[in-house]
Amino acid sequence: MIFHLAVRSEWRRDGTYRPPSLTDDGFIHCSTTSQLIDVANALYAGRTDLIVLTIDPDLLDAPVVHEDCYETGMRYPHIYGTIRPEAVVDEQPLQPGSDGKFAWDSL
């Protein structure tokens, strides 16, 4: 499984999901289990409008490529296309703690 942090208002199960990053970067940013909370804290600390989409890569029509696009030394899964709702096997709200940081127990 791979994970995508989505803005709640942008995610709908009734159509193909195409976040702004697909147009801006050419792919949809995703994370592995070990990367998810660090990414959430680095990019979205304090936000209360996020959900975590759990995606089964085998159910995607688009390819998933694990790559280090930003020379961080870590390879992140990137989806090179849209996400069909059927590929999202779970969705959970992600809420920060009182310090604005996310933790696994907030899922």
N, CA, C and O of each residue as an XYZ file, in Angstrom:
428
protein
N       0.828     -1.179      0.000
C       0.000      0.000      0.000
C       0.882      1.256      0.000
O       1.984      1.270      0.548
N       0.357      2.299     -0.630
C       0.996      3.604     -0.582
C      -0.039      4.611     -0.099
O      -1.237      4.328     -0.106
N       0.418      5.777      0.317
C      -0.456      6.766      0.930
C      -0.325      8.110      0.233
O       0.750      8.498     -0.223
N      -1.443      8.802      0.166
C      -1.456     10.146     -0.402
C      -2.178     11.065      0.574
O      -3.269     10.748      1.047
N      -1.564     12.200      0.871
C      -2.195     13.216      1.705
C      -3.022     14.121      0.805
O      -2.495     14.774     -0.096
N      -4.320     14.150      1.062
C      -5.232     14.932      0.226
C      -5.945     15.983      1.062
O      -6.166     15.803      2.259
N      -6.294     17.064      0.418
C      -7.151     18.064      1.040
C      -8.575     17.521      0.941
O      -9.034     17.153     -0.140
N      -9.251     17.475      2.053
C     -10.585     16.863      2.126
C     -11.518     17.389      1.030
O     -12.246     16.605      0.420
N     -11.510     18.678      0.776
C     -12.433     19.262     -0.210
C     -12.098     18.879     -1.653
O     -12.938     19.035     -2.538
N     -10.894     18.384     -1.900
C     -10.493     18.003     -3.267
C     -10.771     16.536     -3.581
O     -10.774     16.152     -4.750
N     -11.004     15.712     -2.568
C     -11.197     14.273     -2.764
C     -12.687     13.950     -2.841
O     -13.471     14.329     -1.971
N     -13.054     13.240     -3.906
C     -14.422     12.750     -4.068
C     -14.356     11.327     -4.592
O     -13.538     11.016     -5.458
N     -15.203     10.474     -4.075
C     -15.250      9.083     -4.541
C     -16.045      8.922     -5.831
O     -16.063      7.834     -6.406
N     -16.690      9.958     -6.287
C     -17.570      9.828     -7.444
C     -16.891     10.165     -8.772
O     -17.568     10.327     -9.788
N     -15.590     10.270     -8.772
C     -14.893     10.564    -10.024
C     -13.410     10.312     -9.891
O     -12.918     10.004     -8.806
N     -12.703     10.440    -10.986
C     -11.262     10.244    -10.997
C     -10.590     11.409    -10.273
O     -10.921     12.572    -10.499
N      -9.646     11.078     -9.406
C      -8.954     12.078     -8.596
C      -7.739     12.597     -9.340
O      -6.881     11.832     -9.780
N      -7.685     13.913     -9.470
C      -6.591     14.582    -10.176
C      -6.177     15.804     -9.372
O      -6.669     16.902     -9.633
N      -5.270     15.638     -8.381
C      -4.847     16.780     -7.568
C      -3.963     17.734     -8.378
O      -3.450     17.365     -9.434
N      -3.793     18.941     -7.885
C      -2.975     19.934     -8.603
C      -1.561     19.457     -8.928
O      -0.999     19.871     -9.942
N      -0.973     18.601     -8.094
C       0.403     18.156     -8.358
C       0.534     17.387     -9.669
O       1.609     17.367    -10.267
N      -0.544     16.756    -10.120
C      -0.468     16.021    -11.383
C      -0.211     16.983    -12.539
O       0.560     16.669    -13.446
N      -0.840     18.132    -12.514
C      -0.608     19.152    -13.535
C       0.715     19.876    -13.290
O       1.488     20.099    -14.222
N       0.971     20.238    -12.039
C       2.157     21.038    -11.709
C       3.458     20.257    -11.836
O       4.437     20.767    -12.380
N       3.474     19.006    -11.332
C       4.703     18.212    -11.287
C       4.711     17.033    -12.255
O       5.762     16.444    -12.509
N       3.557     16.692    -12.790
C       3.468     15.571    -13.713
C       3.185     14.243    -13.036
O       3.127     13.209    -13.701
N       3.006     14.257    -11.712
C       2.706     13.034    -10.979
C       2.010     13.389     -9.671
O       1.971     14.552     -9.271
N       1.464     12.373     -9.011
C       0.831     12.554     -7.712
C       1.800     12.082     -6.653
O       2.255     10.939     -6.690
N       2.120     12.944     -5.714
C       3.038     12.629     -4.624
C       2.395     11.636     -3.661
O       1.246     11.809     -3.253
N       3.138     10.605     -3.306
C       2.676      9.621     -2.333
C       3.812      9.304     -1.369
O       4.938      9.775     -1.531
N       3.491      8.497     -0.365
C       4.466      8.120      0.651
C       4.297      6.654      0.996
O       3.253      6.050      0.747
N       5.344      6.101      1.573
C       5.257      4.778      2.171
C       4.825      4.955      3.627
O       4.712      6.080      4.113
N       4.592      3.870      4.299
C       4.211      3.921      5.712
C       5.237      4.692      6.530
O       4.872      5.522      7.362
N       6.505      4.424      6.300
C       7.555      5.063      7.107
C       7.762      6.538      6.757
O       8.361      7.270      7.544
N       7.291      6.983      5.612
C       7.496      8.366      5.182
C       6.318      9.293      5.504
O       6.495     10.509      5.585
N       5.147      8.742      5.685
C       3.916      9.528      5.722
C       3.900     10.639      6.768
O       3.643     11.794      6.428
N       4.165     10.321      8.011
C       4.062     11.322      9.071
C       5.133     12.396      8.916
O       4.863     13.571      9.161
N       6.340     12.015      8.515
C       7.387     13.026      8.286
C       6.980     13.994      7.177
O       7.197     15.200      7.297
N       6.399     13.478      6.108
C       5.946     14.341      5.014
C       4.830     15.262      5.504
O       4.837     16.458      5.215
N       3.877     14.706      6.244
C       2.769     15.515      6.757
C       3.293     16.657      7.624
O       2.838     17.794      7.494
N       4.238     16.364      8.499
C       4.781     17.403      9.378
C       5.627     18.419      8.620
O       5.610     19.603      8.956
N       6.357     17.985      7.617
C       7.207     18.902      6.852
C       6.387     19.855      5.977
O       6.756     21.016      5.799
N       5.287     19.363      5.440
C       4.542     20.158      4.465
C       3.213     20.723      4.965
O       2.738     21.737      4.453
N       2.616     20.073      5.960
C       1.241     20.428      6.323
C       1.016     20.655      7.812
O      -0.134     20.637      8.251
N       2.042     20.865      8.594
C       1.883     21.016     10.049
C       0.791     22.038     10.365
O       0.749     23.128      9.794
N      -0.083     21.657     11.281
C      -1.146     22.530     11.733
C      -2.419     22.496     10.910
O      -3.445     23.008     11.357
N      -2.386     21.912      9.730
C      -3.596     21.878      8.897
C      -4.604     20.876      9.449
O      -4.231     19.812      9.942
N      -5.855     21.220      9.364
C      -6.919     20.363      9.897
C      -7.857     19.860      8.810
O      -8.908     19.294      9.111
N      -7.487     20.062      7.549
C      -8.361     19.684      6.438
C      -7.792     18.552      5.588
O      -8.087     18.457      4.396
N      -6.972     17.688      6.205
C      -6.312     16.622      5.450
C      -6.957     15.267      5.692
O      -7.506     14.990      6.758
N      -6.869     14.432      4.660
C      -7.209     13.019      4.805
C      -6.068     12.207      4.216
O      -5.362     12.663      3.317
N      -5.902     11.011      4.730
C      -4.908     10.084      4.212
C      -5.641      9.064      3.355
O      -6.524      8.355      3.837
N      -5.271      8.996      2.087
C      -5.821      7.993      1.192
C      -4.862      6.814      1.157
O      -3.676      6.976      0.867
N      -5.374      5.638      1.452
C      -4.592      4.413      1.338
C      -4.889      3.838     -0.038
O      -6.041      3.557     -0.368
N      -3.851      3.666     -0.832
C      -4.000      3.287     -2.232
C      -3.352      1.931     -2.481
O      -2.216      1.685     -2.077
N      -4.088      1.068     -3.145
C      -3.545     -0.220     -3.569
C      -2.967     -0.027     -4.970
O      -3.728      0.138     -5.924
N      -1.648     -0.043     -5.119
C      -1.038      0.205     -6.434
C      -1.502     -0.774     -7.507
O      -1.513     -0.438     -8.691
N      -1.884     -1.982     -7.098
C      -2.340     -2.978     -8.076
C      -3.680     -2.603     -8.699
O      -4.053     -3.156     -9.733
N      -4.401     -1.683     -8.092
C      -5.708     -1.276     -8.605
C      -5.661      0.019     -9.410
O      -6.692      0.515     -9.864
N      -4.462      0.556     -9.582
C      -4.294      1.787    -10.361
C      -4.165      1.471    -11.845
O      -3.663      0.414    -12.227
N      -4.622      2.393    -12.670
C      -4.390      2.306    -14.115
C      -3.060      2.953    -14.494
O      -2.496      2.654    -15.546
N      -2.569      3.830    -13.641
C      -1.347      4.593    -13.904
C      -0.141      3.918    -13.247
O      -0.292      3.243    -12.228
N       1.041      4.093    -13.813
C       2.237      3.509    -13.207
C       2.665      4.237    -11.934
O       2.474      5.445    -11.791
N       3.247      3.471    -11.019
C       3.841      4.017     -9.797
C       5.349      3.862     -9.929
O       5.853      2.767    -10.179
N       6.061      4.970     -9.758
C       7.518      4.950     -9.851
C       8.072      5.454     -8.526
O       7.689      6.525     -8.056
N       8.977      4.680     -7.922
C       9.648      5.102     -6.688
C      10.921      5.831     -7.095
O      11.820      5.256     -7.709
N      10.975      7.120     -6.734
C      12.122      7.903     -7.175
C      12.449      9.020     -6.189
O      11.619      9.443     -5.384
N      13.674      9.470     -6.287
C      14.175     10.574     -5.469
C      14.304     11.785     -6.382
O      15.364     12.038     -6.955
N      13.216     12.524     -6.505
C      13.201     13.676     -7.415
C      13.894     14.905     -6.840
O      14.276     15.811     -7.581
N      14.055     14.935     -5.532
C      14.570     16.142     -4.898
C      15.916     15.923     -4.226
O      16.345     16.736     -3.408
N      16.586     14.820     -4.573
C      17.916     14.496     -4.058
C      17.963     14.511     -2.534
O      18.877     15.070     -1.926
N      16.949     13.879     -1.932
C      16.886     13.766     -0.472
C      17.519     12.470      0.021
O      17.753     12.296      1.217
N      17.791     11.569     -0.909
C      18.292     10.255     -0.529
C      17.182      9.270     -0.235
O      17.448      8.118      0.107
N      15.941      9.709     -0.363
C      14.787      8.836     -0.127
C      13.973      8.726     -1.410
O      13.758      9.706     -2.124
N      13.531      7.505     -1.677
C      12.712      7.267     -2.861
C      11.239      7.254     -2.440
O      10.832      6.481     -1.573
N      10.459      8.119     -3.069
C       9.039      8.250     -2.777
C       8.225      7.673     -3.933
O       8.631      7.785     -5.090
N       7.081      7.059     -3.632
C       6.217      6.585     -4.714
C       5.482      7.754     -5.360
O       4.899      8.596     -4.677
N       5.522      7.789     -6.671
C       4.828      8.810     -7.445
C       3.910      8.107     -8.437
O       4.318      7.162     -9.113
N       2.678      8.574     -8.517
C       1.711      8.011     -9.459
C       1.688      8.913    -10.691
O       1.396     10.106    -10.599
N       1.996      8.329    -11.832
C       2.046      9.088    -13.080
C       0.722      8.965    -13.826
O       0.649      8.387    -14.911
N      -0.307      9.515    -13.224
C      -1.644      9.516    -13.804
C      -2.660      9.733    -12.709
O      -2.301      9.996    -11.561
N      -3.912      9.624    -13.053
C      -4.994      9.863    -12.104
C      -5.233      8.636    -11.217
O      -4.730      7.544    -11.482
N      -6.008      8.852    -10.168
C      -6.358      7.769     -9.246
C      -7.847      7.470     -9.395
O      -8.695      8.339     -9.188
N      -8.144      6.239     -9.753
C      -9.545      5.795     -9.793
C     -10.024      5.566     -8.363
O      -9.248      5.071     -7.544
N     -11.257      5.901     -8.030
C     -11.754      5.709     -6.668
C     -11.617      4.275     -6.167
O     -11.427      4.050     -4.972
N     -11.711      3.315     -7.063
C     -11.609      1.901     -6.678
C     -10.236      1.546     -6.126
O     -10.100      0.563     -5.398
N      -9.216      2.331     -6.462
C      -7.858      2.058     -5.985
C      -7.647      2.547     -4.558
O      -6.677      2.157     -3.907
N      -8.541      3.391     -4.069
C      -8.443      3.911     -2.701
C      -9.197      2.949     -1.786
O     -10.426      2.882     -1.807
N      -8.440      2.212     -0.990
C      -9.039      1.164     -0.159
C      -9.389      1.654      1.245
O     -10.085      0.961      1.987
N      -8.911      2.841      1.610
C      -9.252      3.419      2.907
C      -8.985      4.914      2.859
O      -8.140      5.384      2.097
N      -9.706      5.643      3.670
C      -9.465      7.073      3.824
C      -9.719      7.428      5.278
O     -10.731      7.041      5.863
N      -8.781      8.172      5.850
C      -8.862      8.541      7.262
C      -8.516     10.020      7.420
O      -7.588     10.505      6.774
N      -9.244     10.740      8.265
C      -8.850     12.122      8.543
C      -7.519     12.148      9.290
O      -7.221     11.245     10.073
N      -6.736     13.170      9.047
C      -5.464     13.340      9.743
C      -5.513     14.668     10.478
O      -5.559     15.727      9.852
N      -5.502     14.615     11.784
C      -5.606     15.810     12.608
C      -4.317     16.017     13.400
O      -3.768     15.068     13.960
N      -3.840     17.251     13.442
C      -2.629     17.519     14.225
C      -2.948     17.540     15.718
O      -4.091     17.744     16.129
N      -1.905     17.322     16.512
C      -2.037     17.452     17.951
C      -2.057     18.931     18.330
O      -2.025     19.802     17.461
N      -2.109     19.203     19.618
C      -2.165     20.593     20.093
C      -0.923     21.397     19.707
O      -0.954     22.627     19.684
N       0.175     20.689     19.403
C       1.399     21.366     18.988
C       1.468     21.572     17.471
O       2.462     22.090     16.962
N       0.409     21.168     16.743
C       0.370     21.317     15.296
C       1.022     20.198     14.535
O       1.005     20.199     13.304
N       1.606     19.227     15.244
C       2.314     18.117     14.608
C       1.389     16.902     14.468
O       0.447     16.722     15.240
N       1.682     16.087     13.476
C       0.944     14.858     13.254
C       1.681     13.672     13.853
O       2.905     13.685     13.979
N       0.926     12.654     14.219
C       1.494     11.407     14.734
C       0.605     10.270     14.260
O      -0.549     10.488     13.891
N       1.143      9.057     14.270
C       0.367      7.914     13.813
C      -0.905      7.726     14.619
O      -1.908      7.247     14.091
N      -0.878      8.096     15.887
C      -2.087      7.903     16.696
C      -3.178      8.899     16.351
O      -4.280      8.818     16.893
N      -2.887      9.854     15.444
C      -3.940     10.780     15.012
C      -4.749     10.214     13.852
O      -5.699     10.843     13.386
N      -4.372      9.033     13.389
C      -5.137      8.381     12.315
C      -6.222      7.511     12.890
O      -6.969      6.882     12.142
